[in-house]
């Protein structure tokens, strides 16, 4: 194109090509645009790795994608993320539906208006050095915040 009778600008105008395209082609050393077809991703799993994930999921149906990813990374000979395991399981119809997380409300929707309308319970274990664990239980009235019962439980286990 450099030895043509027309200038580069006029030639590009006749061909209806932008100057940027011509100079990009010239810098690449070719006058052909590269294909925009997707190329292989460098970290894509191989077919046998995907089949290993599916086989492990079928053998261990009770494991979550996170647990499967850990098991495969430890025993399978390759590293895989939890999200990749989930995508593969979902694509093959093996993924369980994730539970919906319901956010807590800013305020309780049923407010108490009198004593003994609603009680709150709490069971916990208190760890005392040299004495072991001691289970404790309490019941509190929601309206008055009065502690109805607070006691050490004997045979909680």
ChimeraX commands (.cxc) that place a marker at each C-alpha (Angstrom):
marker #1 position 0.00,0.00,0.00 radius 0.5
marker #1 position 2.98,2.30,0.56 radius 0.5
marker #1 position 3.95,2.23,-3.15 radius 0.5
marker #1 position 0.38,2.81,-4.39 radius 0.5
marker #1 position -0.52,5.86,-6.51 radius 0.5
marker #1 position -3.08,6.93,-3.89 radius 0.5
marker #1 position -2.11,8.18,-0.47 radius 0.5
marker #1 position -2.83,5.95,2.49 radius 0.5
marker #1 position -5.55,8.29,3.69 radius 0.5
marker #1 position -7.42,8.30,0.35 radius 0.5
marker #1 position -7.03,4.56,-0.08 radius 0.5
marker #1 position -8.50,3.95,3.38 radius 0.5
marker #1 position -11.37,6.34,2.63 radius 0.5
marker #1 position -12.22,4.40,-0.54 radius 0.5
marker #1 position -12.04,1.09,1.32 radius 0.5
marker #1 position -14.05,2.60,4.20 radius 0.5
marker #1 position -11.47,1.43,6.72 radius 0.5
marker #1 position -10.52,3.46,9.78 radius 0.5
marker #1 position -6.90,4.57,10.02 radius 0.5
marker #1 position -6.57,2.90,13.39 radius 0.5
marker #1 position -7.38,-0.50,11.84 radius 0.5
marker #1 position -4.75,-0.05,9.12 radius 0.5
marker #1 position -2.04,0.93,11.58 radius 0.5
marker #1 position -3.01,-1.89,13.94 radius 0.5
marker #1 position -2.69,-4.35,11.05 radius 0.5
marker #1 position 0.64,-2.80,10.11 radius 0.5
marker #1 position 1.98,-3.16,13.67 radius 0.5
marker #1 position 0.87,-6.80,13.76 radius 0.5
marker #1 position 2.76,-7.49,10.55 radius 0.5
marker #1 position -0.37,-8.73,8.77 radius 0.5
marker #1 position -3.31,-7.18,7.01 radius 0.5
marker #1 position -5.76,-9.77,8.29 radius 0.5
marker #1 position -7.74,-9.26,11.48 radius 0.5
marker #1 position -7.35,-12.02,14.06 radius 0.5
marker #1 position -10.33,-14.21,14.77 radius 0.5
marker #1 position -12.42,-13.12,17.73 radius 0.5
marker #1 position -13.33,-16.74,18.49 radius 0.5
marker #1 position -12.67,-17.64,22.11 radius 0.5
marker #1 position -9.42,-19.44,22.78 radius 0.5
marker #1 position -8.79,-22.10,25.40 radius 0.5
marker #1 position -8.61,-20.67,28.89 radius 0.5
marker #1 position -5.26,-21.40,30.55 radius 0.5
marker #1 position -6.72,-22.70,33.82 radius 0.5
marker #1 position -9.66,-24.67,32.43 radius 0.5
marker #1 position -10.09,-28.14,33.89 radius 0.5
marker #1 position -9.38,-31.14,31.69 radius 0.5
marker #1 position -12.14,-33.62,30.85 radius 0.5
marker #1 position -10.70,-36.31,33.14 radius 0.5
marker #1 position -10.54,-33.78,36.00 radius 0.5
marker #1 position -14.22,-32.92,35.50 radius 0.5
marker #1 position -15.10,-36.62,35.43 radius 0.5
marker #1 position -13.14,-37.05,38.69 radius 0.5
marker #1 position -15.25,-34.31,40.28 radius 0.5
marker #1 position -18.49,-35.93,39.07 radius 0.5
marker #1 position -17.37,-39.38,40.25 radius 0.5
marker #1 position -16.46,-38.02,43.69 radius 0.5
marker #1 position -19.81,-36.22,43.90 radius 0.5
marker #1 position -21.69,-39.43,43.09 radius 0.5
marker #1 position -19.69,-41.44,45.64 radius 0.5
marker #1 position -20.02,-38.79,48.35 radius 0.5
marker #1 position -23.49,-37.34,47.82 radius 0.5
marker #1 position -23.61,-36.00,51.38 radius 0.5
marker #1 position -20.59,-33.69,50.92 radius 0.5
marker #1 position -20.95,-30.02,50.04 radius 0.5
marker #1 position -19.05,-28.52,47.08 radius 0.5
marker #1 position -16.56,-27.05,49.57 radius 0.5
marker #1 position -15.89,-30.43,51.16 radius 0.5
marker #1 position -15.61,-32.06,47.72 radius 0.5
marker #1 position -13.10,-29.42,46.63 radius 0.5
marker #1 position -10.97,-30.07,49.72 radius 0.5
marker #1 position -11.14,-33.84,49.23 radius 0.5
marker #1 position -10.22,-33.62,45.54 radius 0.5
marker #1 position -7.37,-31.20,46.24 radius 0.5
marker #1 position -6.03,-33.51,48.96 radius 0.5
marker #1 position -6.54,-36.87,47.22 radius 0.5
marker #1 position -7.25,-36.21,43.54 radius 0.5
marker #1 position -3.90,-34.83,42.47 radius 0.5
marker #1 position -5.14,-31.44,41.24 radius 0.5
marker #1 position -6.40,-28.23,42.78 radius 0.5
marker #1 position -9.97,-27.07,42.29 radius 0.5
marker #1 position -12.04,-24.33,43.89 radius 0.5
marker #1 position -15.39,-24.68,45.62 radius 0.5
marker #1 position -17.11,-22.49,43.02 radius 0.5
marker #1 position -15.73,-24.58,40.14 radius 0.5
marker #1 position -17.00,-27.77,41.79 radius 0.5
marker #1 position -20.42,-26.15,42.27 radius 0.5
marker #1 position -20.58,-25.00,38.61 radius 0.5
marker #1 position -19.70,-28.49,37.35 radius 0.5
marker #1 position -22.23,-30.14,39.66 radius 0.5
marker #1 position -24.92,-27.64,38.63 radius 0.5
marker #1 position -24.18,-28.18,34.93 radius 0.5
marker #1 position -24.63,-31.95,35.43 radius 0.5
marker #1 position -27.74,-31.66,37.61 radius 0.5
marker #1 position -25.99,-32.87,40.76 radius 0.5
marker #1 position -25.98,-29.65,42.79 radius 0.5
marker #1 position -28.41,-29.27,45.64 radius 0.5
marker #1 position -30.26,-26.01,45.93 radius 0.5
marker #1 position -28.54,-23.64,48.31 radius 0.5
marker #1 position -30.70,-22.59,51.25 radius 0.5
marker #1 position -32.09,-19.09,51.02 radius 0.5
marker #1 position -30.65,-16.76,53.61 radius 0.5
marker #1 position -33.38,-14.70,55.21 radius 0.5
marker #1 position -31.98,-11.50,56.70 radius 0.5
marker #1 position -32.99,-10.53,60.20 radius 0.5
marker #1 position -35.57,-7.79,60.55 radius 0.5
marker #1 position -34.63,-4.53,62.22 radius 0.5
marker #1 position -37.38,-5.01,64.76 radius 0.5
marker #1 position -39.34,-8.00,66.07 radius 0.5
marker #1 position -42.74,-8.04,64.34 radius 0.5
marker #1 position -44.74,-9.33,67.34 radius 0.5
marker #1 position -44.03,-7.06,70.27 radius 0.5
marker #1 position -45.07,-8.24,73.71 radius 0.5
marker #1 position -47.63,-6.14,75.57 radius 0.5
marker #1 position -47.80,-7.92,78.93 radius 0.5
marker #1 position -45.87,-10.21,81.29 radius 0.5
marker #1 position -45.69,-13.96,80.49 radius 0.5
marker #1 position -46.65,-13.43,76.88 radius 0.5
marker #1 position -43.26,-14.54,75.51 radius 0.5
marker #1 position -40.29,-16.19,77.20 radius 0.5
marker #1 position -36.74,-16.49,75.92 radius 0.5
marker #1 position -34.62,-19.54,76.68 radius 0.5
marker #1 position -30.87,-19.94,76.60 radius 0.5
marker #1 position -28.83,-23.09,77.10 radius 0.5
marker #1 position -25.06,-22.81,77.26 radius 0.5
marker #1 position -22.01,-24.60,78.62 radius 0.5
marker #1 position -19.72,-22.78,81.00 radius 0.5
marker #1 position -16.09,-23.95,80.89 radius 0.5
marker #1 position -14.30,-23.67,84.24 radius 0.5
marker #1 position -10.59,-24.49,84.47 radius 0.5
marker #1 position -9.93,-27.53,86.69 radius 0.5
marker #1 position -13.70,-28.04,87.08 radius 0.5
marker #1 position -14.77,-29.00,83.54 radius 0.5
marker #1 position -17.89,-27.87,81.71 radius 0.5
marker #1 position -21.13,-27.00,83.42 radius 0.5
marker #1 position -24.39,-26.72,81.45 radius 0.5
marker #1 position -26.48,-23.68,82.35 radius 0.5
marker #1 position -30.08,-22.91,81.45 radius 0.5
marker #1 position -32.12,-19.75,81.78 radius 0.5
marker #1 position -35.63,-18.53,81.03 radius 0.5
marker #1 position -36.28,-14.76,80.76 radius 0.5
marker #1 position -39.61,-12.99,80.37 radius 0.5
marker #1 position -39.44,-10.91,77.19 radius 0.5
marker #1 position -41.66,-8.05,78.38 radius 0.5
marker #1 position -40.22,-7.44,81.87 radius 0.5
marker #1 position -36.72,-8.90,81.18 radius 0.5
marker #1 position -37.12,-10.69,84.53 radius 0.5
marker #1 position -35.08,-13.88,84.94 radius 0.5
marker #1 position -37.62,-16.60,85.73 radius 0.5
marker #1 position -35.12,-19.48,85.99 radius 0.5
marker #1 position -31.33,-19.60,85.94 radius 0.5
marker #1 position -29.88,-22.92,86.98 radius 0.5
marker #1 position -27.08,-25.38,86.44 radius 0.5
marker #1 position -28.40,-28.44,84.63 radius 0.5
marker #1 position -27.25,-31.79,85.95 radius 0.5
marker #1 position -27.68,-34.37,83.19 radius 0.5
marker #1 position -27.88,-32.27,80.07 radius 0.5
marker #1 position -25.99,-34.73,77.91 radius 0.5
marker link #1:1,2 radius 0.2
marker link #1:2,3 radius 0.2
marker link #1:3,4 radius 0.2
marker link #1:4,5 radius 0.2
marker link #1:5,6 radius 0.2
marker link #1:6,7 radius 0.2
marker link #1:7,8 radius 0.2
marker link #1:8,9 radius 0.2
marker link #1:9,10 radius 0.2
marker link #1:10,11 radius 0.2
marker link #1:11,12 radius 0.2
marker link #1:12,13 radius 0.2
marker link #1:13,14 radius 0.2
marker link #1:14,15 radius 0.2
marker link #1:15,16 radius 0.2
marker link #1:16,17 radius 0.2
marker link #1:17,18 radius 0.2
marker link #1:18,19 radius 0.2
marker link #1:19,20 radius 0.2
marker link #1:20,21 radius 0.2
marker link #1:21,22 radius 0.2
marker link #1:22,23 radius 0.2
marker link #1:23,24 radius 0.2
marker link #1:24,25 radius 0.2
marker link #1:25,26 radius 0.2
marker link #1:26,27 radius 0.2
marker link #1:27,28 radius 0.2
marker link #1:28,29 radius 0.2
marker link #1:29,30 radius 0.2
marker link #1:30,31 radius 0.2
marker link #1:31,32 radius 0.2
marker link #1:32,33 radius 0.2
marker link #1:33,34 radius 0.2
marker link #1:34,35 radius 0.2
marker link #1:35,36 radius 0.2
marker link #1:36,37 radius 0.2
marker link #1:37,38 radius 0.2
marker link #1:38,39 radius 0.2
marker link #1:39,40 radius 0.2
marker link #1:40,41 radius 0.2
marker link #1:41,42 radius 0.2
marker link #1:42,43 radius 0.2
marker link #1:43,44 radius 0.2
marker link #1:44,45 radius 0.2
marker link #1:45,46 radius 0.2
marker link #1:46,47 radius 0.2
marker link #1:47,48 radius 0.2
marker link #1:48,49 radius 0.2
marker link #1:49,50 radius 0.2
marker link #1:50,51 radius 0.2
marker link #1:51,52 radius 0.2
marker link #1:52,53 radius 0.2
marker link #1:53,54 radius 0.2
marker link #1:54,55 radius 0.2
marker link #1:55,56 radius 0.2
marker link #1:56,57 radius 0.2
marker link #1:57,58 radius 0.2
marker link #1:58,59 radius 0.2
marker link #1:59,60 radius 0.2
marker link #1:60,61 radius 0.2
marker link #1:61,62 radius 0.2
marker link #1:62,63 radius 0.2
marker link #1:63,64 radius 0.2
marker link #1:64,65 radius 0.2
marker link #1:65,66 radius 0.2
marker link #1:66,67 radius 0.2
marker link #1:67,68 radius 0.2
marker link #1:68,69 radius 0.2
marker link #1:69,70 radius 0.2
marker link #1:70,71 radius 0.2
marker link #1:71,72 radius 0.2
marker link #1:72,73 radius 0.2
marker link #1:73,74 radius 0.2
marker link #1:74,75 radius 0.2
marker link #1:75,76 radius 0.2
marker link #1:76,77 radius 0.2
marker link #1:77,78 radius 0.2
marker link #1:78,79 radius 0.2
marker link #1:79,80 radius 0.2
marker link #1:80,81 radius 0.2
marker link #1:81,82 radius 0.2
marker link #1:82,83 radius 0.2
marker link #1:83,84 radius 0.2
marker link #1:84,85 radius 0.2
marker link #1:85,86 radius 0.2
marker link #1:86,87 radius 0.2
marker link #1:87,88 radius 0.2
marker link #1:88,89 radius 0.2
marker link #1:89,90 radius 0.2
marker link #1:90,91 radius 0.2
marker link #1:91,92 radius 0.2
marker link #1:92,93 radius 0.2
marker link #1:93,94 radius 0.2
marker link #1:94,95 radius 0.2
marker link #1:95,96 radius 0.2
marker link #1:96,97 radius 0.2
marker link #1:97,98 radius 0.2
marker link #1:98,99 radius 0.2
marker link #1:99,100 radius 0.2
marker link #1:100,101 radius 0.2
marker link #1:101,102 radius 0.2
marker link #1:102,103 radius 0.2
marker link #1:103,104 radius 0.2
marker link #1:104,105 radius 0.2
marker link #1:105,106 radius 0.2
marker link #1:106,107 radius 0.2
marker link #1:107,108 radius 0.2
marker link #1:108,109 radius 0.2
marker link #1:109,110 radius 0.2
marker link #1:110,111 radius 0.2
marker link #1:111,112 radius 0.2
marker link #1:112,113 radius 0.2
marker link #1:113,114 radius 0.2
marker link #1:114,115 radius 0.2
marker link #1:115,116 radius 0.2
marker link #1:116,117 radius 0.2
marker link #1:117,118 radius 0.2
marker link #1:118,119 radius 0.2
marker link #1:119,120 radius 0.2
marker link #1:120,121 radius 0.2
marker link #1:121,122 radius 0.2
marker link #1:122,123 radius 0.2
marker link #1:123,124 radius 0.2
marker link #1:124,125 radius 0.2
marker link #1:125,126 radius 0.2
marker link #1:126,127 radius 0.2
marker link #1:127,128 radius 0.2
marker link #1:128,129 radius 0.2
marker link #1:129,130 radius 0.2
marker link #1:130,131 radius 0.2
marker link #1:131,132 radius 0.2
marker link #1:132,133 radius 0.2
marker link #1:133,134 radius 0.2
marker link #1:134,135 radius 0.2
marker link #1:135,136 radius 0.2
marker link #1:136,137 radius 0.2
marker link #1:137,138 radius 0.2
marker link #1:138,139 radius 0.2
marker link #1:139,140 radius 0.2
marker link #1:140,141 radius 0.2
marker link #1:141,142 radius 0.2
marker link #1:142,143 radius 0.2
marker link #1:143,144 radius 0.2
marker link #1:144,145 radius 0.2
marker link #1:145,146 radius 0.2
marker link #1:146,147 radius 0.2
marker link #1:147,148 radius 0.2
marker link #1:148,149 radius 0.2
marker link #1:149,150 radius 0.2
marker link #1:150,151 radius 0.2
marker link #1:151,152 radius 0.2
marker link #1:152,153 radius 0.2
marker link #1:153,154 radius 0.2
marker link #1:154,155 radius 0.2
marker link #1:155,156 radius 0.2
marker link #1:156,157 radius 0.2
view
